[in-house]
Each structure stands twice: as C-alpha cells, then as structure tokens.
Amino acid sequence: MSHRLLAATSVLSLLVRRGETVAVAESLTAGLIGAALTAPSGASAAFAGGVLSYATEVKHRLLGVSADLLRREGAVHPRVAAEMADGVRRLVGSTYGLAATGVAGPDPQDGKPVGTVHLAVSGPDGRVWHRDLHLAGSREEIRQSTVNEAVDLLLGVLESNLGEHSG
C-alpha cells in the first residue's frame, strides 16, 4: 500500500471514528487532494466534498477569501490558504477544511516562484494549522508532492487532536 493511500486511510478512519468530516479547497492541485482522500473504500462516510478554486475570483466568490487580501498579496499566501480552508469548512458544513494554494509552474505567479505552496487546515474551533512549502521538480511532481503534504498535514492535525473533538 502506498504512503498516500495509507495516510488517506488513516485520515478517514480517524474522522469516521469521531463522527467528523472533511472538505477540501484546492487551487494548484485541482482535485487531486480530493481524489487521494476518496481513494480508500468507505470515504463517503467522512469526505464531504470540495471546491476547485483555481481562479483567484472563485477563492473570493465561493470561499469568502478577502478581496483586499487577494489584491494585496495575490492568491499564493499563507493567509489565503487559511481563509480557503475556513471558507470550505463553512460552505460545506464539514468539521475540518483542508486547503492548498501555490505555484506548480511552469511560470511564477503573483511574484512567487514555482514550488511555493501554502497548505492550511481549519478545525471546528476556528483554529488553523499551516504548512508552507518550497518544492522542487516538474509541474506534476510539485502537484503530487502537494497532495502528499496536504494529506500528511491533515493526518497530523487529527492525530494531535485525538479526543478533543470527539463526541
């Protein structure tokens, strides 16, 4: 079993056991995180859905990311990831929101170099966990590494919060 499938299976197992759900907001990965989280059988018990917010305007319109923040910093910023994660969690009504925004290449975006990626998880108490990455490789390698890092971040959050939100 691949690391990604094992991690996704662990994420789903923890969520199901606790009666919780996750939703994703994806930019550069365009659905790959959702696909990874739904690869294990039984994923529908904990995966609520997601938003592919590839265009900057969609981040604002659907996920509620601050227009001022997007104008000031661009779409590739840690706070944008945090607002995306919180926005998808609220929009879908899930316990957790997981978001990814970044530059897969081949060209820089908003003055940010290729390989710059920001991940965030928004939890039920409004707390947000971040992971900022500087990845190397081809466009596809950066996207795949982002998926792995996102699933690992969510797993780490869930493992560190064992028992806090169960009930």
Secondary structure, DSSP 8 states (H G I E B T S, - for coil): --HHHHHHHHHHHHHHHHT--EEEEESTTTTHHHHHHTSSTTGGGTEEEEEE--SHHHHHHTT---HHHHHHH-S-SHHHHHHHHHHHHHHHT-SEEEEEEE--SSS-BTTB-TTEEEEEEE-TTS-EEEEEEE--S-HHHHHHHHHHHHHHHHHHHHHHTTTTS--
